[in-house]
Amino acid sequence: MIHFEHIPDDILLYIEKLQQALHKDDNVVFAYLFGGLAKGTGNHIISDKEFRTPVTYADAFKVLCENGIITNDMLFVMEKMAKFRNIVVHQYENIDAAIIITILKKHLDNFMQYKDAITRYLKNSV
């Protein structure tokens, strides 16, 4: 059984690691953190609530949106971040770390908004 009360804390842990990673040049850190955020939190909810199974990282956010957990605006942003994560994972040797750090700094608020949406959903679904 999933302990939903710990999921917001887990998201905060990922965000803290993300903030620490902004001071490093390791592209894989982004992929790890984002993958953990998407797969860890979203898929726990998707599985437990028996929503349709996502096909990709980006699709996990679509499933959350379809079920009213995140907004269409957040879906748009998170899908783009998931696609960017795939580029980082599969072409990390060709990507400038400074670009990744700039993107992460620009979108750190999106991670916090995602955390807030998940937290709201969990509080309302208990």
C-alpha positions, 0 to 999 in steps of 0.5 A, a space after each residue: 500500500 502506498 503511504 500518500 502522506 509521505 508523497 509531498 515530503 518525497 517531492 520536497 526531497 526531490 526539489 531539494 536535490 534539484 536545488 543542490 544540483 543547480 550548482 553542479 554540471 551533471 546533466 544526468 542529475 536532472 534526468 534522475 530527479 525529473 524521472 523520480 518526480 514523474 514516475 515516483 509520485 504521479 505513477 503511485 497515484 495513477 496505480 493506486 487510483 487505477 487510472 489508465 496506464 501511461 505510455 511515456 513519462 509525458 503521458 503520466 502527466 496527461 493521465 494526471 490532467 485527465 483526472 483533474 489532478 493537474 491543470 491543462 497549463 501545468 500539463 503543457 509545461 510538464 510535458 515539455 519538461 518530460 520531453 526535455 528529460 528524454 533529450 537529456 537522458 539519450 543525448 546527454 553528451 551533446 548537451 551543454 550543462 549551462 543550458 540545463 542549469 538555466 532551464 532548471 532555474 527558470 522552471 523550478 517554480 513548476 516543480 513547486 506547483 506540481 508538488 502543490 497540485 499533488 498535495 492538494 489532491 492527496 489532502 482532498 482524496 483522503 
